[in-house]
Amino acid sequence: MIKLNKLYLGVFLLIIAFCFLIGGFTQFFIGVPNTVLSYGIIGLFFIFYTIYVVVKKKVFVDKIVLLFFLFFLLIILSSIVNQTKVLKTIIYLIFVFVPLGSYLFFKINQKERYISTRTISKIYLFIACLQLPAILIQNFGYDFLVQFNNSSQAIASFDFMFGTFFLKADHALGFFLLLNIFNIFENNTNNSITKMPKLVVFYLSLTILIAESNITKLLLILFYGYLIYKSFPKKIKTFGVLVILFLTPLVFSQAKKIKAFEREIYFFHQEYNSKKSFSNYNRGIAKRPQVVITYATMLPLRVVGEGPYSYFNVLKGEFTKTEHFSQLIWVYADLGIIGLVLLILLLYLLVNSFKLDRSVKFILFGVVLIYAFMTTIFSDLAIMITLTSLLQNNKKIRQE
């Protein structure tokens, strides 16, 4: 008889080790490709799930799994309509297998309680605390360490601060640190995760500020702003919002008189309009907002998209238009408006499955959408593992 609890623990530790601790090391020093590591971990997800189904004689299906199945069918449909090469389609399915595999693996743990939520939280917090010394070593030792680069990637100094994560995984690292901070604020009742929450939060915040992910820094500042706002009594919060709404037009009109601010407004209007955005899109230099403006104003609506990897030709390793991409942009280009709606709905259901306060769910959903606009989160193992495991079952952590 297979002892599923011990098997689950072994697979969990192996996955966490490669995603959060030694993945970047094996890529950089040994030269193991990211693709090999990713598909190996995906394989572990589904191998365990298969063993679980065989032993328990039950299949886990919910609305999130069904929605991923629809997402899978849409990829096949778009591929057929656009006559996409089979190999492209197969590779593109990583956008289903990574999030679905991660979700199923940790959903099983939520049902069976093989590993306690407290244990997972403590393991993740330990890994989070390792990132600052790793980043500092990478930052100050770049000139020396880069000589040992055996990966197939050229790594600039600003891409080298990946901590113990995969190469160039600054967004994944930032997301991981940010959710650890969320976890402490939400789930550290009776100091169940750490006995020094204020010190740990300060330490993790410092790590984020030193790391390379600027969007994570901004989100951290906004989160602290929300905490400050939340600390005020309800009447003061309401009055404060009204004052801000009243003063915003006045402040904006006065700010326009400042030359530096006026130049920024002029730059914004010149760069982020439909004509300039479309021009940059055709030249292959459009930034993410310009890509969105182009799709919204200059190009016809895409229903099922132009097929898997139409935005980026994975077989040639070339972008067809612009090098700025994200999960939201990529899915709309390849799978159309139907794919975009399915993607956003999947992200919403994933966040909504957490037992969190409504306001925290709203904030977390916003955070996830922002990362989805910055990177391809459905193919990022570190982001999906963090999202599907760290905040799950949080109400029970207080009872463990």
TATA-V418679 format. One line per field, one symbol per residue. phi: phi as a letter, one per 30 degrees, with the letter a starting at -180 (. if undefined). psi: psi as a letter, one per 40 degrees, with the letter a starting at -180 (. if undefined). burial: b if it has 16 or more other ideal C-beta (glycine too) atoms within 10 Angstrom, else e. A space follows every 10 residues. Layout:
phi->???
psi->???
burial->???
This chain:
phi->.ddddddddd dedddddddc bbdddddddc jddedddddd deededdddd ddddddhacd bbdddddddd dddddddddd dchddededd dddddcdddd dddddddedd dcidbddddd dddddddddd dddddddddd ceeddddcdc ddcdcdddcd dcicddehcd dddddddddd deddddbcdh hdcbdbeddd dddddddddd dcdddddddd dddddddddd dddedddddd dddddddedd dddddddded dddddddddd dcbddddddd dddibddedd ddddddcccd dcdcicjehd dbdddcibdd bbddbadddd ddddbidddd dddddddddd dddddcdedd dddddddddd dddcacddcc edddddddbd cdhdddddcd
psi->hhgddddddd ddddddddde dedddddddd ehiddddddd dddddddddd dddddefihh hadddddddd dddddddddd defiiddddd ddededdddd dddddedddd defdhidddd ddddddddee ddddddddde eddddedehe iehhhideee gebeaihffd dddddddddd ddddddefhf fddiegdddd dddddddddd iehddddddd dddddddddd eiiddddddd dddddddddd ddddddehdd dddddddddd dgiddddddd ddeeehiddd dddddddeii hhdeaeihfd dhgddefiid ciehiidddd ddddeadddd dddddddddd deeigiiddd dddddddddd ddedigdeeh dddddddedd eifddedee.
burial->eeebeebbee bbeebbebbb bebbebbbee ebebeebbee bbebbeebbe ebeeeeeeee eeebeebbee beebbebbbe ebebeeebbe ebbbbbbbbb bbbbbbbbbe eeebbebbeb beebbebbbe bbebbeebee ebeeeeeebe beeebeeebb bbbbbbbbbb bbbbbbbbbb bbbbebbbee ebbbeeeeeb beebbebbee bbbebbbebb eebeeeeeee eeeeeeeeee eeeeeeeeee eeeeeeeeee eeeeeeeeee eeeeebbbeb beeeebbeeb bbbbbeeeee ebebbbbbbb bbeeeeeeee bbebbbbbbb bbbbbbebbb ebbbebbeeb bebbebeeeb bebbbebbbb bbbbbbbbbb bbbbbbbbbb bbbbeebeee
